[in-house]
Amino acid sequence: MTIAPLEGPQGPTPPAPTPTLAIVIVNFNSWPDCELLVEAMAAALSRSDGRCELILVDNASDDPPPPGLRGRPGIRVLLRPDNAGFAAGVNTAWRESAARWLLLLNPDTLAEPDLPAKIVARIDAYEARPGGPPGIVGFALSNEDGTRQHSVGSFPTLFGCLREACTPRSRRKYWSLDRTRPGPVPWVTGACLLVQGSVLEQLGGMDDDFFLYHEEVALCRSASDRGWSVEFDEAITLKHLHPLQSRGVSPVLRVVTRHSKLLYFFKFRPRWEALVLARVIDCEARLRQAACRWLGRSAEANAWMAVGWIARTLDADRGLRGVDVRRFAERTVRGRSPGIRSRTPRGGRDSRRIGPIRLDDRPRSR
């Protein structure tokens, strides 16, 4: 992997201490949110004596990084050549860091200045346990008004997905707040997720077959299947401003979320469940496409056409994956025919193998 430095001195630098924690932020067109989040923790990162670093991965945003994010102690910015999704962005940071733990933060979270120190203190407490630390930890989230936000759920099942049709959108994936207690849980949201580097090492990183959504569910499921524990810890709470369940879903995002849900079933559920869910989604897509055509909503109709095509063609070992899902969704919503093949053959060279561009000069790799 070749990484080109864009700025900073070119001379040799002394070896940096191995950090305990790497805070990872994956950005796409959210520079104002990223600036606020980074600025909140910048002073603490500069005083962490190398125990904590922040890596901001940009998935080919339309605009370049703001100058204020460059050249700051404890902060690195990596530019990916393409928007290959959240998991691909996380994997880019993981491969560039030697930290024992990674904290994944959404750009639209709000951090207190002492968050890095608090996370490191929690890591010290986990590692001091006689039985060893958990593999993955999810911290508590709140809405902008301070009310609690759902962040823990059960692994998806066919019955659960069918029941979601009668469940308010804000709670479809998640446990009720009364049920959410500190301790072992099935999965935690990726908006604020702490994961051991050893877990990612064993799994080969997050599964970037998922472009967006359900990748954290897949991560927790894969980690659990290999004996790692997943826990919810309410000792730390962050505000999360724009969770998916509280905002509108664009036509492109509609395609992506349906693909991710169905892909999860083909990877982790019995085949018959995946096939039944695919048939249900296909029927839903046909009905919604017809309704949107009748109402003159062409972009939404095209999105549902794409969802139906995915439901009919996706399987455990074939169909679109990762960045090709986004490209397919964007083309189809604009009116292109959905009957296309993935331009990236499985196992071939793609954007996940292209090195990011650093905005600093520190040579560090996994």
C-alpha positions in Angstrom: 0.0 0.0 0.0 1.5 3.3 -1.1 0.4 6.4 0.8 1.5 9.9 -0.4 2.1 12.6 2.2 0.5 15.9 1.3 2.1 18.2 3.8 4.6 18.4 6.7 8.3 17.9 7.0 9.8 15.0 5.1 12.7 14.2 7.5 12.8 11.2 9.8 10.6 11.3 12.9 11.1 9.5 16.2 9.1 6.4 16.8 5.7 7.2 18.4 4.4 5.2 21.4 1.8 2.5 20.6 -1.6 4.1 21.4 -4.1 2.5 23.6 -7.0 4.0 21.7 -7.7 5.3 18.2 -10.9 7.3 17.8 -12.2 6.7 14.3 -14.5 9.1 12.4 -15.7 8.2 8.9 -16.8 11.2 7.0 -18.7 11.8 3.8 -19.8 15.4 3.2 -20.1 16.2 6.9 -17.1 18.5 7.4 -18.9 21.0 9.7 -19.9 18.1 12.1 -16.4 16.7 11.9 -14.8 20.0 12.8 -17.0 20.4 15.8 -16.3 16.8 17.0 -12.6 17.1 16.4 -12.3 20.5 18.0 -14.0 19.3 21.2 -11.3 16.6 21.7 -8.3 18.3 20.2 -6.8 19.7 23.4 -7.2 16.3 25.2 -5.6 14.5 22.3 -2.6 16.8 22.4 -2.1 16.0 26.1 -2.6 12.2 25.9 1.1 11.4 25.7 0.5 9.1 22.8 -2.1 6.9 24.5 -4.9 8.2 22.2 -5.0 9.3 18.6 -7.8 10.4 16.3 -8.1 9.2 12.7 -10.6 10.9 10.4 -11.2 9.0 7.2 -12.9 10.9 4.4 -14.8 8.8 1.9 -14.2 11.1 -1.1 -16.3 14.0 0.0 -17.2 16.7 -2.6 -15.1 19.3 -0.7 -11.5 19.1 0.6 -10.8 18.9 4.3 -11.0 22.2 6.1 -7.5 23.6 6.9 -8.2 23.6 10.6 -8.1 19.8 10.6 -4.6 19.5 9.3 -1.3 19.3 11.2 -2.8 19.0 14.7 -1.1 16.8 17.4 -2.7 13.4 17.8 -5.0 13.9 14.7 -4.6 12.3 11.3 -6.7 12.7 8.2 -6.9 10.0 5.6 -8.4 10.5 2.2 -10.0 7.5 0.5 -10.2 7.6 -3.3 -13.9 6.5 -3.3 -16.9 6.4 -1.1 -16.9 2.6 -0.4 -19.0 2.8 2.7 -18.7 3.0 6.5 -17.0 -0.4 7.0 -14.4 0.3 4.3 -13.6 3.6 6.0 -13.2 1.9 9.4 -10.9 -0.7 7.9 -8.8 2.1 6.4 -8.2 3.6 9.8 -7.7 0.2 11.5 -5.0 -0.8 9.0 -3.2 2.6 9.6 -3.2 2.3 13.4 -1.4 0.2 15.9 -3.9 1.0 18.7 -5.2 -1.9 20.8 -8.8 -0.4 20.8 -10.8 1.6 18.3 -13.7 3.9 19.1 -16.0 4.4 16.2 -17.8 7.7 16.3 -20.4 9.1 13.9 -19.6 12.7 12.8 -23.0 13.8 14.1 -22.2 12.8 17.7 -21.2 15.4 20.3 -18.2 14.7 22.5 -17.1 16.4 25.7 -13.5 17.5 25.9 -12.6 14.7 28.3 -14.1 11.9 26.2 -10.7 10.4 25.2 -9.6 10.2 28.9 -12.9 8.7 29.9 -12.7 6.0 27.2 -9.1 5.2 28.1 -10.2 4.9 31.8 -12.9 2.5 30.8 -10.5 0.4 28.7 -8.2 0.2 31.8 -11.1 -1.1 33.8 -12.1 -3.6 31.2 -8.5 -4.9 30.9 -8.2 -5.3 34.7 -11.1 -7.7 34.8 -10.1 -11.2 35.9 -12.0 -12.7 33.0 -10.6 -10.4 30.4 -12.1 -7.5 28.5 -15.1 -7.6 26.2 -14.5 -7.7 22.5 -17.0 -4.9 21.7 -18.7 -2.2 23.8 -21.5 0.2 23.0 -21.9 3.3 25.1 -25.1 5.1 25.8 -26.6 7.6 23.4 -29.0 10.5 23.9 -31.0 12.7 21.7 -30.2 16.4 21.3 -32.8 17.2 24.1 -31.1 14.8 26.5 -33.6 12.0 26.3 -32.2 8.5 25.9 -31.8 7.1 22.4 -32.2 3.4 21.4 -28.8 1.8 20.6 -29.0 -1.9 21.4 -30.9 -4.7 19.6 -31.5 -8.4 19.1 -30.1 -10.2 16.1 -32.6 -10.0 13.1 -34.9 -12.9 12.5 -37.6 -13.4 9.8 -40.4 -13.1 12.4 -38.8 -10.0 13.8 -38.5 -8.4 10.3 -42.2 -9.1 9.6 -43.2 -7.7 13.0 -41.4 -4.5 12.2 -44.2 -3.6 9.8 -46.3 -2.9 12.9 -43.6 -1.2 15.0 -42.8 2.5 15.1 -39.8 3.2 12.9 -37.8 4.6 15.9 -37.9 1.2 17.6 -37.9 -1.3 14.7 -34.3 -2.5 15.2 -33.8 -1.8 18.9 -34.7 -3.0 22.3 -36.9 -0.8 24.4 -35.1 1.6 26.7 -36.6 -0.2 29.7 -35.1 -3.5 28.5 -31.6 -2.0 27.8 -29.3 -2.6 30.8 -25.5 -2.6 31.2 -23.9 -5.9 30.5 -23.9 -8.5 27.7 -26.1 -7.7 24.7 -26.5 -9.1 21.1 -25.4 -6.0 19.2 -24.7 -2.3 19.7 -25.0 0.6 17.2 -22.0 1.7 15.3 -22.6 5.4 16.1 -20.4 5.0 19.3 -18.8 1.5 19.3 -15.6 0.5 21.0 -13.9 -2.6 19.5 -10.7 -4.4 20.3 -8.1 -4.4 17.5 -7.8 -8.1 18.1 -11.4 -8.6 17.1 -10.9 -6.9 13.8 -7.6 -8.8 13.3 -9.4 -12.1 13.7 -12.3 -11.1 11.5 -10.2 -9.4 8.8 -11.8 -6.0 9.6 -15.4 -5.0 9.3 -17.4 -6.6 6.5 -17.4 -4.1 3.7 -19.8 -6.1 1.7 -22.3 -3.9 3.6 -22.1 -0.4 2.2 -24.0 1.2 5.0 -26.2 -0.1 7.9 -26.2 -3.6 9.4 -22.4 -3.7 9.3 -22.2 -3.2 13.0 -24.8 -6.0 13.5 -22.7 -8.3 11.3 -19.6 -7.3 13.3 -21.2 -8.1 16.6 -22.6 -11.4 15.3 -19.3 -12.5 13.8 -17.4 -11.6 17.0 -20.0 -13.5 19.1 -19.7 -16.5 16.9 -16.0 -16.5 17.6 -16.4 -16.3 21.4 -16.0 -12.5 21.9 -18.5 -10.8 24.3 -20.5 -7.7 23.3 -21.5 -5.4 26.1 -23.5 -2.2 26.7 -21.9 0.3 29.1 -23.9 3.3 30.3 -21.0 4.9 32.2 -20.4 7.2 29.2 -23.2 8.9 27.2 -22.9 10.8 24.0 -25.4 12.9 22.1 -26.3 11.6 18.7 -28.0 14.2 16.6 -29.4 12.5 13.5 -30.0 8.8 13.9 -31.5 7.1 10.8 -34.7 6.2 12.5 -35.5 9.9 13.1 -34.8 11.3 9.7 -36.1 10.9 6.2 -34.8 8.2 3.9 -33.7 9.2 0.4 -34.3 7.0 -2.6 -30.7 5.9 -2.8 -30.5 5.2 0.9 -33.7 3.1 0.6 -31.9 0.8 -1.8 -28.9 0.6 0.4 -30.8 -0.2 3.6 -32.9 -2.9 2.0 -29.7 -4.5 0.5 -28.0 -4.5 3.8 -30.9 -6.2 5.6 -31.2 -8.9 3.0 -27.4 -9.4 2.8 -27.3 -10.0 6.6 -29.9 -12.7 6.2 -28.0 -14.5 3.5 -24.8 -14.3 5.6 -26.1 -15.3 9.0 -29.7 -16.7 8.9 -31.0 -20.0 7.5 -31.2 -19.9 3.7 -35.0 -20.5 3.8 -35.4 -17.3 5.9 -33.4 -15.3 3.5 -35.3 -16.6 0.5 -38.7 -15.9 2.2 -37.5 -12.4 3.2 -36.3 -11.8 -0.4 -39.7 -12.7 -1.7 -41.5 -10.5 0.8 -39.2 -7.5 -0.1 -39.7 -8.2 -3.8 -43.5 -8.1 -3.4 -43.3 -4.9 -1.3 -41.1 -3.3 -3.9 -43.5 -4.1 -6.8 -46.4 -2.6 -4.9 -44.6 0.5 -3.8 -43.1 1.0 -7.2 -46.5 1.0 -8.8 -47.9 3.4 -6.2 -45.0 5.8 -6.7 -45.4 5.7 -10.5 -49.1 6.5 -10.1 -48.2 9.4 -7.8 -45.6 10.7 -10.2 -42.6 10.1 -7.8 -40.2 8.8 -10.3 -37.1 8.7 -8.2 -38.8 6.8 -5.4 -40.3 4.4 -8.0 -36.9 3.8 -9.5 -35.5 3.1 -6.0 -38.2 0.5 -5.4 -37.5 -1.0 -8.8 -33.9 -1.3 -7.7 -34.9 -2.9 -4.4 -36.9 -5.5 -6.2 -34.0 -6.3 -8.6 -31.7 -6.8 -5.6 -34.3 -9.1 -3.9 -34.5 -11.2 -7.0 -30.7 -11.4 -7.7 -29.0 -11.3 -4.3 -27.7 -14.6 -2.8 -25.0 -15.7 -0.4 -22.4 -16.0 -3.1 -23.6 -13.6 -5.8 -25.1 -10.2 -6.3 -23.9 -6.7 -5.6 -21.6 -5.9 -2.7 -20.1 -2.8 -1.0 -19.4 0.2 -3.2 -21.2 -1.4 -6.2 -24.4 -1.1 -4.2 -24.1 2.6 -4.0 -23.2 3.0 -7.6 -26.1 0.8 -8.6 -28.5 2.7 -6.4 -27.4 6.1 -7.8 -27.6 5.0 -11.4 -31.0 3.3 -11.0 -32.6 6.2 -9.1 -31.5 8.5 -12.0 -33.4 6.3 -14.4 -30.8 3.8 -15.6 -31.8 0.1 -16.0 -31.1 -2.0 -13.0 -30.1 -5.0 -15.0 -26.3 -4.5 -14.6 -23.5 -6.6 -13.5 -21.1 -5.7 -10.7 -18.1 -4.0 -12.3 -15.8 -5.3 -9.5 -15.4 -9.1 -9.6 -15.2 -10.7 -6.2 -11.6 -11.0 -5.2 -10.4 -8.6 -7.8 -8.8 -5.2 -7.5 -11.2 -2.5 -6.3 -11.3 0.7 -4.2 -10.9 -1.2 -1.0 -7.3 -2.1 -2.1 -6.4 1.4 -3.1 -4.3 3.2 -0.4 -5.6 6.3 1.3 -3.8 9.6 1.0 -2.4 10.9 4.3 -2.6 14.6 5.3 0.5 14.1 7.5 3.9 12.6 7.2 3.9 10.0 9.9 4.7 6.6 8.4 2.6 4.1 10.3 0.9 0.9 9.1 -0.4 -2.3 10.5 
